[in-house]
Amino acid sequence: MAGTEIFGMEEIEALADVIKRKMIHRYGSHAARKGIYRVEEFEKKAMEITGSKHALALTNGTAALIVALHGLGVGPGDEVITSPFTFIATVEAIVACGAVPVLGDIDETLGLDPLSAEKLITERTKAIMPVHMFGGAADLDAIIEIGNKYGIPVIEDACEVVGGTYKGRYLGSMGKCGTWSFDPNKTLTVGEGGIVLTDDEDLYFKMDCYHDHGHIHSKEHERGEEGKFGLGVNYRLNELQGALGVVALEKMPETLDKLRKTKKRILDSVKETGIKPRPMHNAEGDTASHLIFILPSQEAARSFRSAAAEAGTGFGIISENTWHYAKHWKALEEIGEKDIFGTKSPSYAADTMAVTEAILSRAVMTGLNINMSDEEIERIINSVKCGAKAALC
Ligand SMILES: Cc1ncc(COP(=O)(O)O)c(C=O)c1O
């Protein structure tokens, strides 16, 4: 699960090179750095992989979301529609811009249900932010169609699915913009890091300046002499992280291949039990970081969990996952109290998430490691078989 699993000599050499050259800042010192810009290489690699016209590296995925929202002009009083099944950073990024998160429902793929999103659109809606969770894509075609119908940009939160695809295209590269995360829990990590992908020149320019105190970046000028475009913040990535990012993206195909083979082997082996894997819009492009089954009832999910645990594998019921389900986030109450610029925040009470609850309370999940022995994989297969027997018979 964590990208440190694949750390080796390549990362050590990439870091040692940056340290030996004492060139840690991603910008400036053009003559001294002799044409070596690691963060820029990381961005170029992301562009080559995804086909996106622009990639901007940032300090983390949360910063990537904030910069994307800011670049699109989302601010106080605006509303952004997103999913209640995500990491809290998605919602925090919206709040950080002064806007109001509006939570739709999910469907059985565990992504934002496009119809639920459409029903929530108001004249204040400034973006729709589907989240691709645990390897699986949200219903992107339908969501982008709704965005186009109402003239609302779609920001893909693809922080969890670096390298995942949907109908042959990379997640994060299909909306107006999309974000990737390389934090320590992700399959590919640079310690902390993020990327925003976009094809939109103007949006890229705004995000690029904003993420670095408004600097208009140019190799023709030394740092500080390039001119400014407005005020900004500091979400710059440094060259150590950039160097790690280049290696991470080089290792991406082999890493995803391993995960996908492991998941396929497990799913093929448990087919005969009749257990239902999470349906996916991107079965081919699943990053395969998670193994999820949807049981017929919450009781069945509990029986599955007990039997699988007894057989050696811990599965969680996703509705109990405090990290990824808005029902558990007490801090959301603060948003309601703010009532920003006259925009009444929606209720975030648990009973507003009944549709999501009905799905997540039947969904059981375990994470997969990149490097797994035959023995470990067989233990999971056996655990799923035991769980299925207990839950479905
Ligand atoms: C769906 C989602 N969005 C955003 C983020 C934020 O990424 P980061 O931890 O790099 O800030 C995460 C990280 O876990 C995430 O899972």
The ligand as a MOL file (V3000), in Angstrom:
LIG
                    3D

  0  0  0     0  0            999 V3000
M  V30 BEGIN CTAB
M  V30 COUNTS 16 16 0 0 0
M  V30 BEGIN ATOM
M  V30 1 C -9.2140 11.4420 -2.0570 0
M  V30 2 C -8.0900 12.2570 -1.5110 0
M  V30 3 N -8.0490 13.5680 -1.7790 0
M  V30 4 C -7.0550 14.3440 -1.3240 0
M  V30 5 C -6.0330 13.8290 -0.5650 0
M  V30 6 C -4.9620 14.7490 -0.0390 0
M  V30 7 O -3.6910 14.3800 -0.4450 0
M  V30 8 P -2.4130 14.7500 0.4440 0
M  V30 9 O -2.3520 13.8010 1.5960 0
M  V30 10 O -1.2590 14.5680 -0.4930 0
M  V30 11 O -2.5590 16.1480 0.8760 0
M  V30 12 C -6.0330 12.4740 -0.2510 0
M  V30 13 C -4.9750 11.8830 0.5870 0
M  V30 14 O -5.1350 10.9140 1.2830 0
M  V30 15 C -7.0910 11.6600 -0.7350 0
M  V30 16 O -7.1450 10.3580 -0.4600 0
M  V30 END ATOM
M  V30 BEGIN BOND
M  V30 1 1 1 2
M  V30 2 1 2 3
M  V30 3 2 2 15
M  V30 4 2 3 4
M  V30 5 1 4 5
M  V30 6 1 5 6
M  V30 7 2 5 12
M  V30 8 1 6 7
M  V30 9 1 7 8
M  V30 10 2 8 9
M  V30 11 1 8 10
M  V30 12 1 8 11
M  V30 13 1 12 13
M  V30 14 1 12 15
M  V30 15 2 13 14
M  V30 16 1 15 16
M  V30 END BOND
M  V30 END CTAB
M  END
